[in-house]
Amino acid sequence: MRLQKLLGIETPVIQASMVWLNSAELAAAVSNAGGLGVLGPNAGRKNANGGIASTVEDFRQEIKKTRQLTHKPFAINYLLPIEGVEISFQYAEPLLEVILQEKVNIVITSGKDITKGERYIKRLKEAGVIVIHREISPTVANSILAEKMGVDAIIVTGHEAGGHLSEHRISTLTLLPQVTDAVKIPVIAAGGIYNQKTAKAARAMGAAGVYVGTRFITTFESPASLNTKQAIVNVLSQELVEINTPAGDVRVIATESILAGRGDSEVGIIKKGMLDGDHLNGVITVSESAGGIEEIRSAKDVVCELSFAFA
Ligand SMILES: Cc1cc2nc3c(=O)[nH]c(=O)nc-3n(C[C@H](O)[C@H](O)[C@H](O)COP(=O)(O)O)c2cc1C
């Protein structure tokens, strides 16, 4: 109940941030079902045109749209700047401004080294924002560091997860109990959680809630293309492959683009593959859980099933 109280939600089921694959409709559906919806990078956008100003303005509009669709709490994913990635520093300030101006009160920070984002976390905390931190490559040590830095909760992601993979090959099953033993703040489990059994396992290992990505791509409300949702429903876990991209390794479905060796060029390939449904040129990045997902369902159904683990 600690996490529910902290966030003002009924059930500790959090829809994960997924670049291009979040929207006001999905976030509101999850929040209206009692969980916590999240707007991640490029939420609600359909094209990659425009510079920083227009991307940030679109983000503001998506926040406003979400507020029209739900009166319940929802969160924003704020990417902490990553050393060596110039563009991440260019977006950091304008995005923070929007979050503070729009008075969003729950922010999920994610990054590769929390110490690099300390000043941004401090500003969020000073503004009274609840901060949940997700380290891309979590360890017991960096979880303790996040707690010391004053974040309110952390998300611990196992190697099963979709999106950019942790540089450490540690599964949710082994990492999560080590972290829940090591910190006092609520720990939210991510990576491979897609049904009631996996959510129950996370709870048994001490998780206060679950952070779920791939399962929410295969919902009616997700902006992913229909052929992407069907590809996830059809794929088996053993058919997934890992590829290298400039931003890190990702696990993907072996679509035509991957078989032709075209998958590793740039991050825009997620938009091409998953939003536009162009499986000849883009990629579909998913979690190992994709093999267990057998149908497209409503976001409300998914929240409801996972919530039983915390009843
Ligand atoms: C298509 C896709 C895009 C993602 N994009 C982001 C992102 O922009 N920022 C982020 O912090 N995590 C991102 N992630 C990771 C998710 O937030 C989450 O940690 C992960 O999906 C949890 O594992 P699961 O897919 O097994 O549920 C992405 C995941 C997927 C599948």
The ligand as an ORCA input file, in Angstrom:
! r2SCAN-3c Opt
* xyz 0 1
  C       9.524     -0.286    -27.591
  C      10.111      0.117    -26.280
  C      10.579      1.411    -26.114
  C      11.114      1.813    -24.880
  N      11.508      3.124    -24.721
  C      11.929      3.557    -23.497
  C      12.221      4.935    -23.266
  O      12.057      5.783    -24.136
  N      12.671      5.315    -22.026
  C      12.848      4.389    -21.022
  O      13.270      4.755    -19.926
  N      12.569      3.073    -21.224
  C      12.093      2.641    -22.419
  N      11.755      1.321    -22.602
  C      11.859      0.377    -21.457
  C      10.541      0.344    -20.699
  O      10.322      1.575    -20.061
  C      10.497     -0.780    -19.622
  O      11.605     -0.640    -18.778
  C      10.475     -2.173    -20.203
  O       9.597     -2.234    -21.297
  C      10.020     -3.166    -19.135
  O      10.117     -4.474    -19.582
  P       8.919     -5.320    -20.279
  O       8.893     -4.857    -21.704
  O       9.340     -6.724    -20.090
  O       7.638     -5.016    -19.577
  C      11.206      0.882    -23.810
  C      10.716     -0.421    -23.994
  C      10.159     -0.804    -25.200
  C       9.609     -2.201    -25.350
*
